[in-house]
Each structure stands twice: as C-alpha cells, then as structure tokens.
C-alpha cells in the first residue's frame, strides 16, 4: 500500500461485557440526583435542629427528598418546577407536572408513608423557625 494513502481509524467493537458495564455505569449516574439550593437550605435547618434524616432516599421505583425514620417523607417542591397552583398560572405543562407528582405521592401513600409537602413559597415566607416547627409537629403526629 502506498505511503500517501491515509488509513481509516478502526472502530473498537464493544463486547457484551463492555456494554453491560457501560449500562450499569449509566444507570448509577442517572440514579444520583442533584440537590437543589432550596433542599440544601432545609437540610441545613434540619441539621441545626438536631433532626436525624436521610436525603435522596430510594423507595421502590422513586426517591424522596428527605426521609425521617420510620415513615415521614418530606418532599421539597419548587413552585415553578412542580406547578404550584397558588404561584403558577393554569397551563397544560403545570397540570402534567402536578399529575406526575400525584402519581408519586399515591405510590408513597400506598406503602404507608406519611407525606409532607414543603413548597418554595411557604419556606421563603416562613423561614427557618416556622419550617422546622411544622416538621417537628408532623413528626409527633402518628
């Protein structure tokens, strides 16, 4: 073969073992979720109050923002991202967001978890003292 002819690079073929490793790695990466600034704020407040919790805890097919043992689930929702009815105008996208959340909440309630929703507007309006007081009150309820 003449020296002036460029060779095409040979693509490396993936073996089934390599593919399965890639799939596992991608699944693990997908499972990790970013913690929002709002969640970081509330988690800091819980830590300051001495409340023991688990964050981004997997329950079946979904994960929850905060789990306080044994059965209190706290979901910290941004008004825009979750289509809060008081803060967002009625639209199809907001209705879809609410529907998706309702299915998750129903799934958790069927598994006997107590659910507490914290909305962004309520957290900002109430501040640390009111938010932690609401959480403590809900922890006592059985």
RODO-2510 file (C-alpha; in nm, 4 decimals, decimal comma):
residues 142
     n   res          X          Y          Z
     1     x     0,0000     0,0000     0,0000
     2     x     0,1370     0,3453    -0,0910
     3     x     0,2547     0,5662     0,1942
     4     x     0,0444     0,8673     0,0867
     5     x    -0,2881     0,6866     0,1366
     6     x    -0,4345     0,7601     0,4793
     7     x    -0,5740     0,4716     0,6777
     8     x    -0,9181     0,4939     0,8279
     9     x    -0,9192     0,4585     1,2042
    10     x    -1,0563     0,1228     1,3123
    11     x    -1,3551     0,1476     1,5446
    12     x    -1,3227    -0,0592     1,8549
    13     x    -1,6011    -0,3103     1,8794
    14     x    -1,7839    -0,3363     2,2080
    15     x    -1,8154    -0,6795     2,3614
    16     x    -2,1309    -0,7753     2,5517
    17     x    -1,9385    -0,7482     2,8788
    18     x    -1,8272    -0,3936     2,7955
    19     x    -2,1825    -0,2952     2,7022
    20     x    -2,3256    -0,4263     3,0286
    21     x    -2,0614    -0,2366     3,2273
    22     x    -2,1483     0,0825     3,0393
    23     x    -2,5179     0,0299     3,1082
    24     x    -2,4569    -0,0230     3,4800
    25     x    -2,2372     0,2867     3,4974
    26     x    -2,5007     0,4976     3,3198
    27     x    -2,7758     0,3651     3,5486
    28     x    -2,5745     0,4560     3,8581
    29     x    -2,5097     0,8022     3,7201
    30     x    -2,8805     0,8545     3,6447
    31     x    -2,9767     0,7466     3,9959
    32     x    -2,7711     1,0244     4,1547
    33     x    -2,9705     1,3441     4,1593
    34     x    -2,8642     1,6969     4,2230
    35     x    -2,9768     1,8589     4,5445
    36     x    -3,1354     2,1977     4,4810
    37     x    -3,0428     2,5117     4,6713
    38     x    -3,3809     2,5055     4,8422
    39     x    -3,3203     2,1483     4,9602
    40     x    -2,9728     2,2409     5,0870
    41     x    -3,1255     2,5236     5,2910
    42     x    -3,3912     2,2991     5,4503
    43     x    -3,1393     2,0188     5,5137
    44     x    -2,9155     2,2703     5,6903
    45     x    -3,2060     2,3776     5,9071
    46     x    -3,2820     2,0139     5,9953
    47     x    -2,9172     1,9585     6,0876
    48     x    -2,9141     2,2712     6,3063
    49     x    -3,2287     2,1481     6,4824
    50     x    -3,0705     1,8084     6,5508
    51     x    -3,3256     1,6151     6,3443
    52     x    -3,1847     1,2926     6,2021
    53     x    -3,2814     1,2367     5,8387
    54     x    -3,1849     1,0624     5,5165
    55     x    -3,1673     1,2603     5,1941
    56     x    -3,2416     1,1405     4,8400
    57     x    -3,3639     0,8075     4,9785
    58     x    -3,4831     0,5434     4,7305
    59     x    -3,8240     0,3935     4,7984
    60     x    -3,9198     0,1382     4,5388
    61     x    -3,9275     0,2947     4,1951
    62     x    -3,8786     0,6539     4,3099
    63     x    -3,6700     0,8543     4,5513
    64     x    -3,7730     1,1091     4,8089
    65     x    -3,6032     1,4317     4,9117
    66     x    -3,5991     1,3631     5,2875
    67     x    -3,6921     1,0590     5,4956
    68     x    -3,7248     1,0922     5,8718
    69     x    -3,7391     0,7459     6,0241
    70     x    -3,9542     0,5484     6,0420
    71     x    -4,2144     0,6735     5,7937
    72     x    -4,2207     1,0527     5,7409
    73     x    -4,1400     1,1576     5,3857
    74     x    -4,0751     1,5253     5,3140
    75     x    -4,0898     1,6490     4,9569
    76     x    -3,9377     1,9930     4,8975
    77     x    -4,1017     2,1373     4,5869
    78     x    -4,0063     2,4416     4,3866
    79     x    -4,3172     2,6314     4,2805
    80     x    -4,2116     2,6605     3,9161
    81     x    -4,0774     2,3085     3,8689
    82     x    -4,3731     2,1364     4,0316
    83     x    -4,6519     2,3668     3,9092
    84     x    -4,7756     2,5055     4,2413
    85     x    -5,1398     2,6081     4,1948
    86     x    -5,1075     2,9248     4,4061
    87     x    -4,7953     3,0519     4,2298
    88     x    -4,8204     2,9251     3,8706
    89     x    -5,0866     3,0126     3,6149
    90     x    -5,3019     2,7289     3,4881
    91     x    -5,1360     2,5619     3,1904
    92     x    -5,1024     2,2194     3,0360
    93     x    -4,7400     2,1828     3,1428
    94     x    -4,8211     2,2723     3,5057
    95     x    -5,1051     2,0186     3,5013
    96     x    -4,8663     1,7497     3,3717
    97     x    -4,6173     1,8286     3,6472
    98     x    -4,8875     1,8070     3,9126
    99     x    -5,0174     1,4799     3,7673
   100     x    -4,6733     1,3214     3,7730
   101     x    -4,6232     1,4308     4,1341
   102     x    -4,9667     1,2993     4,2364
   103     x    -4,8806     0,9552     4,0991
   104     x    -4,5572     0,9544     4,3045
   105     x    -4,7435     1,0654     4,6173
   106     x    -5,0080     0,7961     4,5705
   107     x    -4,7307     0,5356     4,5343
   108     x    -4,5729     0,6501     4,8629
   109     x    -4,9045     0,6634     5,0487
   110     x    -4,9905     0,3087     4,9372
   111     x    -4,6666     0,1971     5,1016
   112     x    -4,7816     0,3511     5,4302
   113     x    -4,5516     0,6525     5,4359
   114     x    -4,6722     0,9807     5,5811
   115     x    -4,6184     1,2602     5,3302
   116     x    -4,5366     1,6236     5,3975
   117     x    -4,5039     1,8746     5,1142
   118     x    -4,2939     2,1863     5,1606
   119     x    -4,3476     2,4455     4,8882
   120     x    -4,0842     2,7026     4,7983
   121     x    -4,3127     2,9991     4,8673
   122     x    -4,4026     2,8665     5,2150
   123     x    -4,0389     2,8002     5,3025
   124     x    -3,9332     3,1505     5,1981
   125     x    -4,2257     3,3164     5,3757
   126     x    -4,1987     3,1149     5,6980
   127     x    -3,8239     3,0962     5,7367
   128     x    -3,6287     2,8503     5,9448
   129     x    -3,8284     2,8667     6,2684
   130     x    -4,1722     2,8028     6,1154
   131     x    -4,0499     2,5347     5,8775
   132     x    -3,8691     2,3363     6,1468
   133     x    -4,1690     2,3784     6,3816
   134     x    -4,4018     2,2359     6,1124
   135     x    -4,1692     1,9405     6,0594
   136     x    -4,1412     1,8722     6,4361
   137     x    -4,5204     1,8892     6,4689
   138     x    -4,5608     1,6393     6,1844
   139     x    -4,3008     1,4075     6,3423
   140     x    -4,5065     1,3908     6,6629
   141     x    -4,8312     1,3088     6,4824
   142     x    -4,8859     0,9383     6,4401
***
